[in-house]
Amino acid sequence: MNVLLSERPIGFQKIAVQLLIAIFVTVIFLGEGLCFWGKTESAVVNAPIYGTDLQIQNENSYKSSVKEVRMKLWQISLARRYGNVYKRFVKEGVVHMKMTKYLGGNPIRLNIIEINPSINHDVKITPLMAGDKLARKSTVVSMSRRNSAFAAINGSYFKPQTGVPLGILMINKKILTGPIYDRVALGITDNGFKMARVSLNAKLNYLGRELKVNNINQPRTLCTDVLIYTSEWGNVSPATPKYGVQIAVENGKVIAKSTSPLAIPQNGFVISSPQSKVGEFLAEEKTKTKILNKISSPQITLDVKTNPDWDDVNHIIGGGPFLVKDGNVYVDYIEEKFKPIAGRNPRTAIGFTKEGNFIMVTIDGREQKSVGAGLCELAKVMKSFECQYAMNLDGGGSSTMQVNGQIVNAPSVKGGIAVSNSLALVEVRSEADNVIASVEK
């Protein structure tokens, strides 16, 4: 009896252990099965980079959930900003809208693009030039087609006869033209936007001396200014000012001097300056020069910055005037010398919200169905769209918006007039995304 009683628990324990082993094996098998069915070719290929398949699934699931939440919040903010209007999602995180507003009982027809960078990191905002030289003009659609931009608006002011931008333009950290009248400009960084009135902080350096540079690749306004012309201007520098001289510099060395226009070196620039200023700057002190020549060959260098110092900015596009500043209507058209264009006209404007969403707007004008907007009216419109900062771009006949290669507003000239530059949206996928996409095909 005692033996029987002692053996029953042992048998029961064996059965219990076997049952636990069976459950454990089943769980492992099911887990492997789930991993197997969840696998994709891209996950297998990229396992050494991204971790295990389960980690990838968890990461993708998390990212998808975050994106879904952001999308829902964005849709709520879109409804709040624009109401029940026509909406078309052009790309993930990019929406095109059409609406009509009334200003003093008069209708204005708007086209709006809003970009939410937190939803789609691959959409980049960048200025585009009409050609490889500044003195070129092209339509917004043509510029977009050449640069694979899926949406764009016209950009900064320009000299109608030539196409040279009037105001600051910087692309990929290279200043192509300098600012005029310290007008407002948009700065685009890796992670957001800046907006401020911008001036040039540039100088030439030689043998310990400095010469202030008044502007780069801009038409001359004063004969006393020191101007720099680079190869983007064209092949030859413009006319010399009265009592002026031109000096061609290549690889830091003076290669030509003349009172007439000079060929612009590819690896250098031309200084156009009053003779008195540049003569003093380049005057060589014999003793100092001899000593320096024994050590190294002295060079002329050009140092170009902006004020404010936007070292982290990749692109800058100028315009003006300000429309919204710190969330308030702020139209400084007199200070920025825009009084002649203050009345109702077709308009192009840009701005960004507190959350970092970017907004591009065109308003049709000079027709009964859309009378255009004055600068103060435009400012109120941009504030109503919750812009924290906003500015005006070139308007009138230039105002054009394209989406997927089609003009969506009604410019005064069908297809839009040829302009100097544009502000475009391009989709640049990361290298990792491209590898995954190619494997999953």
ABEGO torsion letter per residue (X at the ends): XAAAAAAAAAAAAAAAAAAAAAAAAAAAAAAAAAAAAABBAAAAAAAAAAEBAAAAAAAAAAAAAAAAAAAAAAAAAAAAAAEBBBBBBABBGBBBBBBBBBBGGBBBBBBBBBBBAAABAABBBBBBBABABABBBBBAAAAAAAAGBABBBBBBBBBAAAGBBBEBBBBGGBBABBBBGGBBBBBBBAAEBBBBBBBBBBBBBBGGBBBBBABBGBBBABAABBBBBBAAAEABBBBBBBGBBBBBBBGGBBABBBABBBBBBAABBBBBBBAAAAAAAABBBAAAAAAAAAABBBBBBBBBBBOBBBAABABBBBBOBBABBGGBBBBAAAAAGAAAAABBBBBBBBBBBAAGBBBBBBBBBGBAABAEBBAAAAAAAAAAAGBABBBBBBBEAABBBBBGGBBABBBABBGEBBBABBBBBBBBBBAAAAAAAAAAX
